[in-house]
Amino acid sequence: MSPKVSAPLGLEHALLGFVRRRPMYPYEIYRTLAQAQELGRVWHLKQSMLYALLGRLEDAGYLRIATETHGTRPPRKVMSLTPSGEAAFDRWLLAPVAHGRDFRLEFLAKLYCARQAGPDAAGSLIARQQEACHAWLVDLHAQAAAVASDRPYDWLVLQFRIYQINAIASWLTTCVATLGAPAPM
């Protein structure tokens, strides 16, 4: 039997944003995500999945787990961010989403966390994502031009992706207008 290979950490970095503000119990994060507001509108996790993701973050050295006792009540785990967790969160937060297919979940989670960090973080994230969208569009247009005459289905698929990225870019402009984030340079 081959060893289990875990997927690289990605969206679950958003969970570090909760703990960054203050030490928390896993159930507190679950309750927040279960509400139909803010990040709970975007990301729905079953409690067991949340705990598994938090375990991965702990295994990666990003979370420190301590057990607290409260009289006769069962002990509870409280999580705090490690220095490597802080660094990993900062890297994740500042990097634009790498693929359009990941935008809905990952960018909205990043934007939520960036707003918690302040307007400069949100503005920087939006500007970097706008630059990434522009690069995606340049690449997609070049690909579409290369297949336009002899592969109509491929051209249509690329046009679909171009329309998606244009919609994302337009929405990012709305973010700038709504949040007062600085426009890209």
C-alpha positions, 0 to 999 in steps of 0.5 A, a space after each residue: 500500500 502506498 503512503 497517503 499523500 495529502 493535498 497541499 494546504 490552500 483554502 483552509 488557510 482562511 481558518 488561520 485568520 480566525 485564530 489570528 485575531 485571538 485563540 479560539 475553540 474549534 467549535 467557535 469557528 464552526 458556529 461562525 461558519 454555520 451562520 448565513 452571514 459573512 464567510 458563512 455565506 461562502 464556505 459551508 463545512 461540516 463539523 467533522 470536515 472543519 476538525 479534519 482541516 484544523 488537524 491538517 493545520 496543526 500537523 503543518 505546524 501552523 496551530 498550537 493546541 492547548 487543553 483547558 479545564 473548567 471545573 467539572 466540565 470536560 476539557 476543551 481544546 483552544 487553538 492559537 497561531 504559531 509563528 510559522 502559522 502567522 507567516 503561512 497566513 500572511 503569504 496566503 493572504 497576499 497571494 492572488 488566487 491562482 486559478 479562475 476555478 478557485 475564485 469563488 471560494 478562495 478569493 472571497 475567503 481571502 477578501 474576508 480575512 483581508 478586511 479583518 486585517 484592514 483596508 490596506 490589506 484588502 486593497 493590496 489583495 484586490 490590486 494583486 488579483 486584478 493584475 492576475 486577471 489581466 495576465 489570465 486574459 492575455 494568456 486566454 486571448 492568445 490561446 483563443 487566437 491560436 485555435 480560432 480557425 481550426 478548432 471551434 469547440 476549443 475556441 468556444 471553451 476559451 471564450 467562456 473562460 474569457 467571459 468568466 475572467 472579465 466578469 471577475 475583473 468587473 466585480 473586482 472593480 466593484 470591490 474597489 468602489 465599494 471598499 474604497 480600496 486603492 486601484 492598481 497602479 
